[in-house]
Amino acid sequence: MTADSTVPEADPTLFAAAEAWLADDPDASTRAELAAVLEAARSGMVVLAMRRRGCGR
């Protein structure tokens, strides 16, 4: 967990697994969805969205 204990730190193993899945996924739709999720996770947008929704209060 991070210092404020409300947002878990990124797990490099999880990102590596998601990237491997993305590389092997034959379905363009799910590839696009996973790519968007990975981008959001890397950019911090997921954390921002969770905080806006009051998570961790």
Secondary structure, 3 states (H helix, E strand, C coil): CCCCCCCCCCCHHHHHHHHHHHHHCCCHHHHHHHHHHHHHHHHCHHHHHHHHCCCCC
